[in-house]
Amino acid sequence: MKNRFRNLIITGLLIISGSIDAQKNYSTVPADKFNLNAFNLQLPVEKNNSITIIKGAQIANFSSENFYFSPQDNSIRFFCTSDGKTTQGSHYPRTELRQTDEWHFDKQHILQVKMAVLTQPSTGKIIIGQIHGNSKGTEALKIWWNNGDLQVGYKKEINDKEQRITLLKNVALGQIFNYTIQQSNLEIQVKINQKIVTFDLGNSWKSESVYFKAGNYLQDNKQPVTSGMTAVYQISITK
C-alpha cells in the first residue's frame, strides 16, 4: 500500500514537471510563414542594464514567453507585463519589432500588419504600430489600442503635442483587423480595415531618420502587475 502511494506521488510529480516543461516549450516563428529579417526584436528583459535585443536573422531561432509562434492560429504572439524592463528614456515596457533600415520622409515606405489584441493591461492601452525617430520627441506616428478603440496619434512637427484621431470603436479582444501605414514624402495615410485618415507632417521632419515599429508597446507600468498580448498574422514592409 505504501509503495502504491509512493508511486502515485512520483507519477503526480512527473506530470507536474512535464506540464511545467511544456509551458516552457515555445515555438519559434517559421521562416516560410514570416520573413522578419527586416527587424530587430526588443524584449522587456534586462540585459547589461538595458533591454534584450534579438537581431535580424537570429529571430528565426528564438522564442520565449514574450515572443513565440502559436500553431493554433498561425500567429506570432507578443506578450508583455507591466513590470518589464524598459528602454532608456521610456517609462513603459515592450515586446516590439523595430525596423533595422532607417529612412527619411522622402519617396515611399509602407508597413502592413494583420493582427488582433488578445489581452489588455489595467490601463487598456497598447501601442501596436509606430513611425519613430532617434531624437527626443520624434514619435511621428503611433497606432493605439485604447480600451477597444483604434486610434492614430501623430506629431505635426518634432516635439509637438500628439494629435489623436479615432478610426474604429468597440473592437473586441481577439477580433482580427488590418492596418496600413503608408508614407509618401511628408504625407501619411493610415488605413485600419476600411477607415482611412490622411495628414501632412511639417518640414521639421525632413532631416529626421525614422523607422517602423510593430508589436506590443505596453502602456502600463503599474502594480499589481498586469499584462497585454497581441497576435500578428501578417507583417510586411515595402519601399
N, C-alpha and C positions, 0 to 999 in steps of 0.2 A: 504494500500500500504506500509506504514511504517512497519507494523507488518510483512508483507511478506518479505520485505527487511531484517529486523532484523533476521527472521527465516533462511533466506538464508545465512547470515553471520555466525549464530550459527552452521548451518549444515556444512558450509565450515570449520569452526574451529574444529569441531568434526572429520571431515575427515582427516584434517592435523594431529590432535592429534593422531588419530588412526594409521596413517601412521608412525608417529614417534615411537609409542609404538610397532608397528610391526617390525620396524627396530631394536628395542632393544631386540626382542624375538629371541634369538639364540638357536638353538637346541643342546642338549647335545649329546655326542657320544654314540651310543647304544653299550652296552657290548656284545651283540650277534654278532656284526659285527667286533668289535675291542677289543682286550684284551690289555689294556695299563697299567696293574698292574706292569710291569717291569720298568716303567718310572716315573720320576717326570716331571712336566711341568714348564718350565721357561717362564715368560711373561715380556714384556718390560714396566711394570707398576711399579711405585715406591712404595715401602713398607719398612718402617723402614730403610731409607737411602740405601736400596738395591733394588732388583727386587722382584716381586711377584712369589712365588713358590707354585704350587698345587701338593700335594704329592699323589703318588700311586693311591690307590682306590678312593680317592676324585675326581680324574679327571672325573670319570663317572657321577658326579653330577655337573660338572662345565661347563659353556660356557660363552663366551664374544665375542666382536667384533674381538679379536685376535685369538680365538680358538673356533671352533664350527663345528657341523656336517651339511653337505649340503645334504638334502634328494634328491635333483635333480640329483646328480650323485653318491651318497653314498660315499662321500669323507669327510675327515677331512680337514678343511681349517685352514691354518696357516697365519695370517696376521700380518704385522709389518710395522711401519712407521719409517722414518729416525730420528725422534726426540724422539724415545722411550728411556726409562731408560736402562742403560747398567749394566752388571755385573762388579764387581770390577776387574780392570786390563784390561778391554776391551773397545775399542773405539766405538763399534757397538752394536745395539740392537738386540734382538732375540725373536722369539716365537718358542721354541725348546723343544723337548722331550730329557731328559737325563736319561740314564740307571741308575738304582739305585744300582745294583750289580756291583762291580768293579772286575777286573781280571788282571792277568799278561800275558805276552806274552809266555804262555805255553799252551799245549793242543789246543783246537779249539773253536772259537767263531764266530758266523755268524749273520750279520744283513741283512735282505732282505726288500726292500721297492719298492712299485709300486706307482708312483706319477706323477705329472705334475707341472710345473711352470706356473702360470696363469698371473701374472703381475710382472714386474721387476722395481727396483728403478732407479734413474737417472744414477747411475754407471753401471747398468746392471748386478750387481754381487750379488749372494746369495750363501752361503754355505749350502748345503742340507743334508750332512751327515758327520760324523766325528768319529775318534777314538781319544779320548782326555785324557790327564792325569791331575794330580793335581798340579804339579810343573810348574814353568815358563819355557816356550819353549817346552812344551810337547804336542803340537798338532801333533800327529803322522801321522794322515791321514785326509785329507779333500776332499770331493767331491764338486766341484764348478759348479755352473751355471754362465757362463760368457758370457753375451750377446748372448745366444743361443748355445754356446759351452759347452759341459760337460767335465770337466777336473778332473784329480786325482792329488792332491798335497800331498807329503809326505816328512818327515824328516828322512834321513838315520840314524842319531844319534840325541839324545836330543840336542836342541838348534842349530841344523844345519839350513842352509838356505833351504827353501822349494823347492823341485824339482817338476815340474808340467808337466803332460802328458795329451794331449787332446785325448779323446776316441771317442767322437761324435761331429760333427759340424752341425751348422744350424738347431738346434732343435727348432721348432716353439713354441711360447707361447701356452699353452693348450694341447700340444702333450704329451700323456702318455708314460712313459718309466719305465723300471725296473732297479734297481741296487742292487748288492750284494757285501758286504764286507765280505770276508772270511779270518780269521786269523788262521794259524796253526804254533804254536811256533813263530818264528820270520819271517815267510813267510806270505806275504799279497797278496791276489788275489782280484782284483776289476773287476766286470763284469757289464757293462752297456749295456742293450739289448744283442747283440751278440758279443760286443767288450770286450776283456779281457786284463788286464795288471797284471803281477806278479812281485814282487820285494821282497828283503830281507831287514829287518831292522838290525841295528847294535846292539852290545852287551849292549850298554848303556841303552837300553830299558828294559832289563831283570828285573831290580829292580823297574820299574815304574808301579804303579797301574793305570789302564786306564778303560774307559767305552765308549759305543757307544752314539752318539747323532744324532738326525734327525729332520728335520722340515724346519725352515726359520731363518737362521742367516744372517740377512740383512747386506750387506757390504756397507752401506751408512749412513752417519750422517750429511748430508749437509742440508742447507737451500737454496731455499724454500723446504718445506717438501715433500718428495716423499715416495712411499711405494712399498712393494712387497707382493705377496700372492702365496703360494703353496697349492696344493691339494694332500693328501695322500690317496690312495685307499686300500693299504695293507701294514702292517708293522709287522715284527716278528723278534725275537731273538732266536737263538738256540745255545746250548753249550754242 
